């Protein structure tokens, strides 16, 4: 029993040190990562293109709700409120019960308030 415990500790230690030795991880999510870079840089048309490419390749991917939301945010930042509204509605409909759906609903309320002013 004691021998198994020592072996387990050594095995886990080896795994931890091996993961540290590989250096920093350069994780990329392909088009999604590219889209984020374009969004942060203010190139919203390119961001939309890349987010949509990610969604076409990963419609049910882990980042799909976020990508859909940032498509809408990109349209909004570009001044295209009609497309932004459609995109926020799509997020709320496709991803109900998620925080991204709630964020989209908040944006829709802001857009509705802007339209009434």
C-alpha positions as a LaTeX table, in Angstrom:
\begin{tabular}{lrrr}
\hline
Residue & $x$ (\AA) & $y$ (\AA) & $z$ (\AA) \\
\hline
Unk1 & 0.00 & 0.00 & 0.00 \\
Unk2 & 2.76 & 2.41 & 0.98 \\
Unk3 & 4.71 & 1.44 & $-2.14$ \\
Unk4 & 1.71 & 2.30 & $-4.38$ \\
Unk5 & 1.32 & 5.68 & $-2.72$ \\
Unk6 & 5.00 & 6.53 & $-3.25$ \\
Unk7 & 4.80 & 5.37 & $-6.88$ \\
Unk8 & 1.70 & 7.53 & $-7.45$ \\
Unk9 & 3.39 & 10.60 & $-5.98$ \\
Unk10 & 6.49 & 10.06 & $-8.14$ \\
Unk11 & 4.39 & 9.54 & $-11.26$ \\
Unk12 & 2.41 & 12.73 & $-10.66$ \\
Unk13 & 5.58 & 14.68 & $-9.95$ \\
Unk14 & 7.07 & 13.46 & $-13.20$ \\
Unk15 & 4.01 & 14.58 & $-15.13$ \\
Unk16 & 4.07 & 18.00 & $-13.51$ \\
Unk17 & 7.74 & 18.54 & $-14.27$ \\
Unk18 & 7.34 & 17.27 & $-17.82$ \\
Unk19 & 4.55 & 19.75 & $-18.50$ \\
Unk20 & 6.68 & 22.61 & $-17.13$ \\
Unk21 & 9.65 & 21.65 & $-19.29$ \\
Unk22 & 7.72 & 21.98 & $-22.53$ \\
Unk23 & 7.67 & 25.78 & $-22.23$ \\
Unk24 & 4.78 & 28.15 & $-22.67$ \\
Unk25 & 1.79 & 26.82 & $-24.51$ \\
Unk26 & 0.96 & 28.48 & $-27.81$ \\
Unk27 & $-2.72$ & 27.64 & $-27.95$ \\
Unk28 & $-4.56$ & 28.79 & $-31.01$ \\
Unk29 & $-8.17$ & 28.24 & $-31.90$ \\
Unk30 & $-7.62$ & 29.03 & $-35.56$ \\
Unk31 & $-10.16$ & 31.47 & $-36.96$ \\
Unk32 & $-11.47$ & 32.26 & $-33.46$ \\
Unk33 & $-8.04$ & 33.44 & $-32.29$ \\
Unk34 & $-7.63$ & 35.46 & $-35.46$ \\
Unk35 & $-11.07$ & 37.00 & $-34.97$ \\
Unk36 & $-10.19$ & 38.08 & $-31.44$ \\
Unk37 & $-7.04$ & 39.77 & $-32.68$ \\
Unk38 & $-8.98$ & 41.65 & $-35.37$ \\
Unk39 & $-11.69$ & 42.63 & $-32.86$ \\
Unk40 & $-9.13$ & 43.95 & $-30.37$ \\
Unk41 & $-7.44$ & 45.84 & $-33.19$ \\
Unk42 & $-10.70$ & 47.46 & $-34.27$ \\
Unk43 & $-10.87$ & 45.69 & $-37.65$ \\
Unk44 & $-14.51$ & 44.65 & $-37.22$ \\
Unk45 & $-15.21$ & 43.44 & $-40.78$ \\
Unk46 & $-12.26$ & 41.02 & $-40.57$ \\
Unk47 & $-13.33$ & 39.99 & $-37.05$ \\
Unk48 & $-16.83$ & 39.18 & $-38.32$ \\
Unk49 & $-15.38$ & 37.17 & $-41.20$ \\
Unk50 & $-13.16$ & 35.10 & $-38.89$ \\
Unk51 & $-15.82$ & 34.58 & $-36.20$ \\
Unk52 & $-18.20$ & 33.38 & $-38.92$ \\
Unk53 & $-15.53$ & 31.06 & $-40.29$ \\
Unk54 & $-15.04$ & 29.59 & $-36.81$ \\
Unk55 & $-18.83$ & 29.13 & $-36.51$ \\
Unk56 & $-19.05$ & 27.45 & $-39.91$ \\
Unk57 & $-16.36$ & 24.98 & $-38.85$ \\
Unk58 & $-17.58$ & 24.59 & $-35.23$ \\
Unk59 & $-21.30$ & 25.37 & $-35.01$ \\
Unk60 & $-21.56$ & 23.58 & $-31.65$ \\
Unk61 & $-18.00$ & 24.33 & $-30.50$ \\
Unk62 & $-17.12$ & 25.45 & $-26.99$ \\
Unk63 & $-16.65$ & 29.00 & $-28.23$ \\
Unk64 & $-19.71$ & 29.17 & $-30.50$ \\
Unk65 & $-21.85$ & 31.29 & $-28.17$ \\
Unk66 & $-18.97$ & 33.71 & $-27.61$ \\
Unk67 & $-18.21$ & 33.91 & $-31.32$ \\
Unk68 & $-21.87$ & 34.60 & $-32.13$ \\
Unk69 & $-21.96$ & 37.30 & $-29.45$ \\
Unk70 & $-18.83$ & 38.99 & $-30.79$ \\
Unk71 & $-20.17$ & 38.91 & $-34.32$ \\
Unk72 & $-23.00$ & 41.03 & $-32.94$ \\
Unk73 & $-20.61$ & 43.28 & $-31.00$ \\
Unk74 & $-18.53$ & 43.73 & $-34.16$ \\
Unk75 & $-21.58$ & 44.77 & $-36.15$ \\
Unk76 & $-22.50$ & 47.19 & $-33.38$ \\
Unk77 & $-18.99$ & 48.66 & $-33.26$ \\
Unk78 & $-19.14$ & 49.07 & $-37.05$ \\
Unk79 & $-22.37$ & 51.04 & $-36.75$ \\
Unk80 & $-24.57$ & 48.38 & $-38.34$ \\
Unk81 & $-27.27$ & 48.24 & $-35.65$ \\
Unk82 & $-29.66$ & 46.21 & $-37.82$ \\
Unk83 & $-27.20$ & 43.36 & $-38.24$ \\
Unk84 & $-26.14$ & 43.71 & $-34.60$ \\
Unk85 & $-29.77$ & 43.34 & $-33.47$ \\
Unk86 & $-30.24$ & 40.23 & $-35.66$ \\
Unk87 & $-27.05$ & 38.72 & $-34.30$ \\
Unk88 & $-27.89$ & 39.42 & $-30.65$ \\
Unk89 & $-31.32$ & 37.85 & $-31.21$ \\
Unk90 & $-29.62$ & 34.78 & $-32.69$ \\
Unk91 & $-27.38$ & 34.46 & $-29.60$ \\
Unk92 & $-30.38$ & 34.67 & $-27.27$ \\
Unk93 & $-32.29$ & 32.07 & $-29.31$ \\
Unk94 & $-29.45$ & 29.59 & $-29.98$ \\
Unk95 & $-27.89$ & 29.66 & $-26.51$ \\
Unk96 & $-30.74$ & 30.11 & $-24.00$ \\
Unk97 & $-29.82$ & 29.87 & $-20.35$ \\
Unk98 & $-26.21$ & 30.96 & $-20.93$ \\
Unk99 & $-24.56$ & 34.13 & $-19.75$ \\
Unk100 & $-23.97$ & 35.02 & $-23.42$ \\
Unk101 & $-27.73$ & 34.93 & $-24.05$ \\
Unk102 & $-28.22$ & 37.24 & $-21.06$ \\
Unk103 & $-25.51$ & 39.61 & $-22.34$ \\
Unk104 & $-27.21$ & 39.60 & $-25.75$ \\
Unk105 & $-30.58$ & 40.44 & $-24.18$ \\
Unk106 & $-28.98$ & 43.34 & $-22.32$ \\
Unk107 & $-27.55$ & 44.64 & $-25.59$ \\
Unk108 & $-30.96$ & 44.29 & $-27.25$ \\
Unk109 & $-32.52$ & 46.34 & $-24.45$ \\
Unk110 & $-29.88$ & 49.05 & $-24.93$ \\
Unk111 & $-30.53$ & 49.05 & $-28.67$ \\
Unk112 & $-34.26$ & 49.31 & $-28.08$ \\
Unk113 & $-33.69$ & 52.27 & $-25.72$ \\
Unk114 & $-31.49$ & 53.94 & $-28.34$ \\
Unk115 & $-34.14$ & 53.47 & $-31.02$ \\
Unk116 & $-36.78$ & 55.18 & $-28.83$ \\
Unk117 & $-34.61$ & 58.22 & $-28.12$ \\
\hline
\end{tabular}
